[in-house]
Amino acid sequence: MEVITAVVAWGLSAVCQNTVTSQWLAPICPRNITTELASRLSSSAQIYSPGSAGFAEATSRWSSFETPDINIVAVPSVEDDVAQIVKYASQNNIPYIAVSGGHGAITTESRLKHGIEIWMHQLNTIEIGEDSARIGGGALSKAVTHALWDAGKQTVTGGCECTSLLGPGLGGGHGLLQGRHGLVSDQFISMNIVLASGEIRTIDETSDLWWAIQGAGHNFGIVTSVTVRVYEIQHPDWAYEAFTFTSDKVEQLYENLNVHLLNNGSPPVNIVNYGFLMNVPEMDPKPFHDLGPTTTDTGSGIYLDVPRWVGWDNDAAPCQHNGLANTRFPIDIQAYNVPAMRKVYDLFADVTQKTPELNGSFFLFEGYSLEGVKAVPGESTAYAFRDDNILVAPVVSWVPAGQDIAQKATKFGNDLRQILYEGTGRSELHAYVNYAFGDETPANWYGFSFYAPIA
Ligand SMILES: Cc1cc2nc3c(=O)[nH]c(=O)nc-3n(C[C@H](O)[C@H](O)[C@H](O)COP(=O)(O)OP(=O)(O)OC[C@H]3O[C@@H](n4cnc5c(N)ncnc54)[C@H](O)[C@@H]3O)c2cc1C
């Protein structure tokens, strides 16, 4: 018996070091990887194995649907650690993925099997200069907005406090300040990026990769730090007004939104519309009050309060990693097609009533101001959809309970999106890559079928 054990142990250890077989045997080789990786990393780097509290925290995600399969978590503490992890993974044919805020929810991430998660959260430094700030590759939005605010500065980040700067930014990145300054990626000045070879490069507008990194950036490497433009705080005070309407108001509401907020693709720079209104004093509120909302709510404060009003602050539901499966089916549109809005409303009500497992789902309509985004020439970056005006996504949510409900959820999301797509009259679906479900095509994400087609 002892001899057999010894032979098996020797056999595993030999096989675990074999670079060709290590990928499929990875589930039974984690200790080996831990020791080898640890010897390459700085003293404050960490490695978490399955079963540890650190592993559970690092691998918990906003959505539990179709997640990456992680064998080990490596936590870099200096930028060079990322390079060492990538080199090690490449040499040993082990797949890897960077995780910052853990809000990525595209199903393609589940193609990663027995991989290394590079949890970026220790790379969270924020060094603020006069016109720029250097931000660690794993820094989260709240840390960035608050640190800049304390220094009298701002930049464009995503609206949610718990997503990272770069997770949204590498795919473009929509946020409250985009109407004034452009997308998150429009703020990039330079960055340090670890390529698949493990080489760290500093890139900027003179580099080959620069065009692609601004919108299709997740494909090209792991960004260990980025230098972004920062601005003096010019508009510290914000206010909101939230309206709740009953179903008989669908047509009038979306007609009103088209006319009074969208304004033929030139919405007022001072207003952001998240499916409820965030108002500023100079806007005439009458068109919405005249519809007769059943309830309204108003408030005012400073820029840093906005995530709490929208329900995207660290304490709100979207920032919890609570085991729910959450999927989105995004579509960018030019304007609300009112009959299509009636159809999606009716389908949404019907399915969520008949299938209670899906009744935690919701619809997200994001009407950001666009001036700063449209001021950047469309062909100058890989972000493809600067001409679109509204970001729409059904967010289908359920408690994971097998394939049956997952299939119903996927059909529900696709059916809702299909109605809106038909309502656009377009021949091509525009799907914001950061919200993508995962079964769209690269042309749907990057719009390359007309500009420099790759497919
Ligand atoms: C509640 C919620 C609110 C959101 N709000 C907004 C919003 O206001 N604006 C907006 O544009 N989008 C928003 N999104 C979408 C968001 O852009 C994506 O979900 C994004 O992937 C989240 O980034 P993350 O760092 O949190 O996720 P992660 O899962 O950590 O990362 C997502 C992807 O980015 C890659 N990545 C992360 N960090 C790096 C890095 N340093 N270098 C290279 N690759 C990296 C990861 O490998 C992964 O592929 C929101 C999503 C949710 C769930």
The ligand as a Gaussian input file, in Angstrom:
#p B3LYP/6-31G(d) Opt

LIG

0 1
 C      -23.395000      46.996000     -11.560000
 C      -22.634000      47.336000     -12.804000
 C      -22.442000      48.664000     -13.146000
 C      -21.749000      48.992000     -14.306000
 N      -21.593000      50.306000     -14.631000
 C      -20.935000      50.630000     -15.760000
 C      -20.757000      51.997000     -16.138000
 O      -21.196000      52.926000     -15.456000
 N      -20.078000      52.258000     -17.287000
 C      -19.594000      51.271000     -18.085000
 O      -19.007000      51.571000     -19.115000
 N      -19.732000      49.975000     -17.748000
 C      -20.397000      49.631000     -16.613000
 N      -20.568000      48.319000     -16.291000
 C      -20.005000      47.295000     -17.167000
 C      -18.537000      47.170000     -16.902000
 O      -17.832000      47.975000     -17.818000
 C      -18.070000      45.716000     -17.079000
 O      -18.858000      44.856000     -16.310000
 C      -16.597000      45.595000     -16.702000
 O      -16.149000      44.365000     -17.233000
 C      -16.388000      45.615000     -15.207000
 O      -15.025000      45.713000     -14.900000
 P      -14.485000      45.055000     -13.557000
 O      -13.070000      45.417000     -13.380000
 O      -15.415000      45.329000     -12.454000
 O      -14.659000      43.510000     -13.885000
 P      -13.595000      42.322000     -14.017000
 O      -14.463000      41.103000     -14.087000
 O      -12.569000      42.388000     -12.977000
 O      -12.938000      42.587000     -15.415000
 C      -13.681000      42.577000     -16.595000
 C      -12.773000      42.320000     -17.788000
 O      -11.780000      43.312000     -17.820000
 C      -10.484000      42.722000     -17.800000
 N       -9.629000      43.557000     -16.964000
 C       -9.885000      44.024000     -15.734000
 N       -8.831000      44.748000     -15.288000
 C       -7.906000      44.706000     -16.278000
 C       -6.608000      45.257000     -16.428000
 N       -6.047000      45.986000     -15.456000
 N       -5.935000      45.027000     -17.583000
 C       -6.500000      44.290000     -18.586000
 N       -7.716000      43.739000     -18.489000
 C       -8.411000      43.958000     -17.352000
 C      -10.708000      41.358000     -17.186000
 O       -9.729000      40.440000     -17.548000
 C      -12.072000      40.985000     -17.713000
 O      -11.958000      40.416000     -18.976000
 C      -21.245000      47.974000     -15.126000
 C      -21.421000      46.639000     -14.774000
 C      -22.116000      46.318000     -13.629000
 C      -22.301000      44.872000     -13.281000

